[in-house]
Amino acid sequence: MSSLEFCVLTGLGSVAAGLLGSLTGLGGGVVIVPLLTLVMGVDLHYAIGASLVSVIATSSGAAAAYVREGFSNIRIGMFLEMATTLGALFGAGLVAVVPAAAVAVIFGLVLIYSAWVSRDSGGTGGNSSPDPLAARLGMDGSYPGLEGPVAYNVHAVPTGFSLMFVAGTLSGLLGIGSGAVKVLAMDRAMRIPFKVSTTTSNFMIGVTAAASAGVYLHRGYIDPLVSMPVMLGVLSGSMVGARILMNTRTKSLRQIFRLILLVLGMEMLYKAATGSF
């Protein structure tokens, strides 16, 4: 196909990726990488580079709206970002030594596992007693509910911090913004309400991706022809998604989250097994 056709098709697909990434906290990269590699035939490393750019765009587009509406917990995001940034730099350094097929297998397994563990509700911070460490760090908060502010308490801060390093490593290696692991860590381990988890993830992923993107840029894996339509499409989709999330039921978001992860994970494993990378 021509360059114009490639840009148009990639841009349209990226709008959908940005919409889904904004709603679920995945950042869009979890859709962009399979879209570029499985559908558009882009080399995996260049797809990851474009995905990291799109993740930064998603974070910039959606995070501002979520912060303004009071969904994102800035204190949690800034604290956990220390772990994800270190992990992102570590993961990006592994790119040169890990084969593309192995990256695809890791990607697929991470997605399927994430879909499995998110099959039921996790965050129940509003119905539990305060955690001393979280209270000392000022992490407890509230978010806008249909009937007014809903208070919640944060738990298992050390566990969440450790999982964020893993999330950052996956971000640097896979170019997905690691939103899946971030959301699950906050939702399941730290017992933060799902809407707060997804919106805080959107706030965090831009910083994590920026740390990895510098390494990919240095290695020549960020192609403007691929990255530009992806970035514009994802940014547009994320802005729309930020508006939709305000009035969307948590159960619906969780089901969308699981379905996307499961389908894309199976696709990536299939392509890796058949030698398509």
C-alpha positions in Angstrom: 0.0 0.0 0.0 1.0 3.6 -0.5 2.4 5.8 2.3 -0.9 7.8 2.4 -3.0 4.7 2.7 -0.8 3.3 5.4 -1.0 6.6 7.4 -4.8 6.8 7.1 -5.4 3.1 8.1 -2.9 3.3 10.9 -4.5 6.6 12.1 -8.0 5.1 12.2 -6.8 2.1 14.1 -5.0 4.3 16.5 -8.1 6.3 17.3 -9.8 3.0 18.5 -6.6 2.1 20.4 -6.5 5.5 22.1 -10.2 5.2 23.0 -9.8 1.8 24.6 -6.5 2.7 26.2 -8.1 5.7 27.8 -11.1 3.8 29.2 -9.1 0.9 30.6 -5.8 2.5 31.6 -3.8 0.4 29.2 -2.5 3.4 27.3 -3.3 2.2 23.8 0.1 0.5 23.3 -1.5 -2.9 24.2 -3.5 -2.5 21.0 -1.0 -0.5 18.8 1.7 -3.2 18.9 -0.5 -6.0 17.6 -2.2 -3.7 15.2 1.0 -2.6 13.6 2.7 -6.0 13.6 -0.2 -8.3 12.9 -2.3 -6.1 10.5 0.1 -3.5 9.0 3.2 -5.7 8.8 5.5 -3.4 10.7 8.6 -4.8 12.3 8.1 -5.5 16.0 10.8 -3.1 17.2 9.5 -0.2 15.1 6.0 -1.0 16.3 7.1 -0.8 19.9 8.9 2.5 19.2 5.7 3.9 17.7 3.7 2.5 20.6 5.8 4.3 23.2 5.2 7.6 21.4 1.5 6.8 21.4 1.5 6.0 25.1 3.0 9.4 25.8 0.2 10.9 23.7 -2.5 9.0 25.5 -1.2 10.0 28.9 -1.0 13.7 27.8 -4.5 13.6 26.3 -6.4 11.7 29.0 -4.5 12.4 32.2 -5.3 16.1 32.2 -9.0 15.5 32.0 -8.9 12.8 34.7 -6.8 15.0 37.1 -9.2 17.9 36.5 -12.3 15.8 37.3 -10.6 14.4 40.5 -10.3 10.7 39.4 -6.5 10.4 39.4 -4.6 10.1 42.6 -1.5 12.3 41.9 0.3 11.3 45.2 0.1 7.6 44.4 1.1 8.2 40.8 4.2 10.2 41.6 5.3 7.7 44.3 4.9 4.6 42.1 6.5 6.3 39.1 9.9 6.0 40.7 9.7 2.2 40.4 8.2 2.1 36.9 10.8 4.6 35.5 13.7 2.5 36.8 12.1 -0.6 35.5 11.5 1.0 32.1 15.2 1.9 31.7 16.1 -1.7 32.6 13.6 -3.2 30.2 14.6 -1.0 27.3 18.2 -2.1 27.8 17.1 -5.7 27.3 15.8 -5.0 23.8 19.1 -5.6 22.0 19.6 -9.0 23.5 16.0 -10.4 23.5 14.8 -11.9 20.2 11.5 -10.4 18.7 9.8 -13.8 18.9 10.6 -14.1 22.6 9.3 -10.6 23.2 6.0 -11.6 21.4 5.7 -14.6 23.6 6.3 -12.6 26.8 3.8 -10.0 25.6 1.1 -12.7 24.9 1.6 -14.4 28.2 1.4 -11.1 30.1 -1.8 -10.2 28.4 -3.5 -13.6 29.0 -2.4 -13.7 32.6 -3.7 -10.1 33.1 -7.1 -11.1 31.7 -7.3 -14.1 34.0 -6.5 -12.3 37.3 -8.8 -9.4 36.5 -11.9 -11.7 36.0 -13.5 -10.4 39.2 -13.6 -7.2 41.2 -10.5 -6.1 43.1 -10.4 -2.6 44.5 -12.5 -2.3 47.6 -10.6 0.5 49.4 -13.8 2.2 50.4 -14.9 -0.7 52.6 -11.7 -1.4 54.5 -9.7 0.1 57.4 -6.8 2.5 56.7 -3.3 1.1 56.1 -0.7 2.8 58.4 2.0 3.3 55.7 -0.5 4.5 53.0 -2.0 6.9 55.6 1.5 8.2 56.5 2.2 8.9 52.9 -1.1 10.6 52.4 -2.3 8.2 49.6 -5.9 7.7 50.8 -8.4 9.8 48.8 -11.8 10.0 47.1 -13.2 10.1 43.6 -16.5 11.5 42.0 -19.3 9.0 42.3 -22.8 9.2 40.9 -24.1 10.2 44.3 -21.2 12.3 45.4 -17.5 11.7 46.4 -16.5 8.1 47.2 -13.7 7.7 49.8 -11.2 4.9 49.6 -8.1 3.6 51.5 -4.9 2.3 49.9 -3.1 -0.9 51.0 0.0 -3.0 50.4 2.2 -0.1 49.3 5.5 -2.1 49.3 3.8 -4.9 47.1 2.5 -2.3 44.7 5.9 -0.6 44.5 7.6 -3.9 43.6 5.0 -4.7 41.0 5.5 -1.3 39.4 9.2 -2.1 38.8 8.0 -5.2 36.9 5.5 -3.0 35.0 8.2 -0.6 34.0 10.4 -3.4 32.8 7.6 -4.8 30.6 7.0 -1.2 29.3 10.6 -0.8 28.2 10.8 -4.3 26.7 7.3 -4.5 25.1 6.4 -0.8 24.4 2.9 -1.2 25.9 3.1 1.5 28.7 2.6 -1.5 31.1 -0.9 -0.2 31.9 -2.2 -3.7 32.3 0.2 -4.5 35.1 -0.2 -1.0 36.6 -3.9 -1.3 36.7 -3.8 -4.8 38.1 -1.3 -3.9 40.8 -3.4 -0.9 42.0 -6.7 -2.7 41.6 -5.7 -6.1 43.1 -2.7 -5.6 45.4 -3.3 -2.1 46.6 -7.1 -2.4 46.5 -7.7 0.9 44.8 -11.1 1.4 43.1 -11.0 0.4 39.4 -11.7 3.9 38.0 -9.0 5.4 40.2 -6.6 2.6 39.1 -7.2 3.2 35.4 -7.0 7.0 35.6 -3.9 7.0 37.8 -2.4 4.5 35.3 -3.1 6.9 32.5 -1.3 9.6 34.5 1.7 7.4 35.1 2.3 5.7 31.7 3.5 8.8 29.9 6.5 9.2 32.2 7.3 5.4 32.0 7.1 5.4 28.3 9.2 8.6 27.9 12.0 6.8 29.9 11.9 3.9 27.4 11.4 6.0 24.3 14.7 7.7 24.6 16.5 4.3 24.4 14.4 3.3 21.3 15.1 6.6 19.6 18.8 6.2 20.2 18.7 2.7 18.6 16.8 4.1 15.6 13.5 2.3 16.2 11.2 5.3 16.1 10.1 6.0 12.5 8.2 9.2 11.9 6.1 7.7 9.1 4.8 5.1 11.6 4.9 7.2 14.8 3.1 10.3 13.6 -0.3 8.8 12.5 -0.2 6.6 15.6 0.4 9.5 17.9 -2.3 11.7 16.3 -4.9 8.9 16.3 -4.2 7.8 19.8 -4.4 11.3 21.1 -7.8 11.9 19.5 -9.1 8.6 20.8 -7.9 9.2 24.3 -9.6 12.6 24.5 -12.9 11.0 23.6 -12.4 8.1 26.0 -11.7 10.5 28.9 -15.2 12.0 28.3 -16.9 8.6 28.1 -15.3 7.1 31.3 -17.0 9.7 33.5 -20.4 8.0 33.1 -19.4 4.4 32.4 -20.1 1.6 34.8 -17.0 0.0 36.4 -18.2 -3.5 35.6 -18.5 -2.7 31.9 -14.9 -1.2 31.9 -13.6 -4.4 33.6 -15.2 -6.6 30.9 -13.8 -4.6 28.1 -10.4 -4.7 29.8 -10.5 -8.5 30.0 -11.7 -9.1 26.5 -9.1 -7.0 24.8 -6.3 -8.5 26.8 -7.4 -12.1 26.1 -7.9 -11.7 22.4 -4.7 -9.8 21.7 -2.7 -12.1 24.0 -3.8 -15.2 22.0 -3.1 -13.4 18.7 0.5 -12.6 19.7 1.2 -16.1 20.9 -0.2 -17.6 17.7 2.0 -15.3 15.5 5.0 -16.1 17.6 4.3 -19.8 17.3 3.9 -19.7 13.5 7.1 -17.6 13.1 5.4 -14.5 11.9 7.9 -12.2 13.7 
